[in-house]
Amino acid sequence: MLEITVSCNSVPIAPTGVVKDDCDAGVDVEYYQQTLSGTATHQYRLVRVWKAEDDCGNSVTSTQTIYVLKDSEAPVFVNVPIDEQVNCGSVVPADTPDARDNCDFSISSISLTETRIDGTCPSEARIIRTWIASDSFGNVGTVDQTVTVVDNEPPSLTVPPNMESSCDEVPEIGRAFATDSCGHSVDIRVEEHKKLSDKSVDRYTILRMWTATDECGNSVKKKQVIIIDDTTKPTFGDIPSDVEDSCENVDLSIPEVQATDNCANEVNIIRHSFVSEYTCIATRVVIHTWVASDNSGNSRTAFQTITVFDRTAPVFDASELLQNQDTTVGCLTIPSSKYMTVTDNCQKNVSVSMMEDTVFEFPHFVNVRTWTAVDNVEIKFCTHKLSLYLILQHLF
């Protein structure tokens, strides 16, 4: 048979030898094949031998040499993962593709190498996966998959909850927490803004805005709203105690008092006095009132009650009393009546009246002059009267 040269993937199947014999219709054919080393251009040689022998021992041999060329084709990969773009937190190991060879039914090895090319920020990169397959003839095939790793997801940010507080208990800036899906550090910053109310400077809203930014520039914002209110009334300092005393011992002027507020530096204090009508028990009742108000309209009222008594009657002038002693005069020398000076412990102007009456007491006429001083004359049942009698006896 002829010598032939073939590639490793086109080695022909050995044919069955056909033998004819003049005397023996059934000639036995023996076949065997031997693989020999190759040459510089051939991988190996196949030597195929057919030997036919009849019943009489006559034999014939046919030999064919097949030169198999060296395998120069690399293995070919199948089911290779496609290039993809994933988030930095979603990178997963790739499935190993299959490799097939034109001559070698069993690939000796498949290896994987990964090359990382850093991106513009720590979380971004290109990962090049290279699979290498080698056949038994030393041919090497490679295939690549490019995984583009991006970071376009903002961090997860947790800030303090919204709250309400008093103006004197404004909370300090709390702590915010942030995590990044790529595991890198996160920069957290906060800005505070105050929105004033049109009703009070002590009622306002604080807006705290947190911004969390990862190393790739992705950011997220969240806010905390704090409502500041002022519902506490101002507090007075020392308020004078209520007083009950005689009019000459009390001070009816309204004193100044101090008040403080939990929020306002200055407290507006309005003060006024109310004087009640005279009564039979007290000359007058004076009620001092103080009203302290803060910027938010919260107010507190304090009172002091001063009860003024007048239990002392008016007093006639002592020197004038000496001049108006009882006396005996002639009918032609009756002195004219005089005004009597009166003072009072509570009242500047005291009403003084004089009544004059003449009676006959044998053998004389008696002229009786009575001066009456009355304070608080407005209340007729609660007056203090002081009467002075001057008796003039008329002699005939």
HELIX and SHEET records of a PDB file:
HELIX    1   1 CYS A   88  SER A   90  5                                   3    
HELIX    2   2 CYS A  247  ASN A  249  5                                   3    
HELIX    3   3 ALA A  318  GLN A  323  1                                   6    
HELIX    4   4 LYS A  380  CYS A  382  5                                   3    
SHEET    1   A 4 ILE A   4  VAL A   6  0                                        
SHEET    2   A 4 SER A  59  LEU A  69  1                                        
SHEET    3   A 4 HIS A  42  GLU A  53 -1                                        
SHEET    4   A 4 ASP A  28  SER A  37 -1                                        
SHEET    1   B 2 VAL A  76  VAL A  78  0                                        
SHEET    2   B 2 ASP A  98  ARG A 100 -1                                        
SHEET    1   C 4 GLU A  84  ASN A  87  0                                        
SHEET    2   C 4 VAL A 140  VAL A 150  1                                        
SHEET    3   C 4 ALA A 125  SER A 134 -1                                        
SHEET    4   C 4 SER A 109  ASP A 118 -1                                        
SHEET    1   D 2 SER A 156  THR A 158  0                                        
SHEET    2   D 2 PHE A 177  THR A 179 -1                                        
SHEET    1   E 4 MET A 163  SER A 166  0                                        
SHEET    2   E 4 SER A 219  ASP A 229  1                                        
SHEET    3   E 4 TYR A 204  ASP A 214 -1                                        
SHEET    4   E 4 VAL A 186  LEU A 196 -1                                        
SHEET    1   F 2 THR A 235  PHE A 236  0                                        
SHEET    2   F 2 ALA A 259  THR A 260 -1                                        
SHEET    1   G 4 VAL A 243  SER A 246  0                                        
SHEET    2   G 4 SER A 299  PHE A 309  1                                        
SHEET    3   G 4 ARG A 284  SER A 293 -1                                        
SHEET    4   G 4 ASN A 268  VAL A 275 -1                                        
SHEET    1   H 2 VAL A 315  PHE A 316  0                                        
SHEET    2   H 2 VAL A 342  THR A 343 -1                                        
SHEET    1   I 4 THR A 327  GLY A 330  0                                        
SHEET    2   I 4 HIS A 384  LEU A 395  1                                        
SHEET    3   I 4 HIS A 364  ASP A 375 -1                                        
SHEET    4   I 4 SER A 351  GLU A 361 -1                                        
END                                                                             
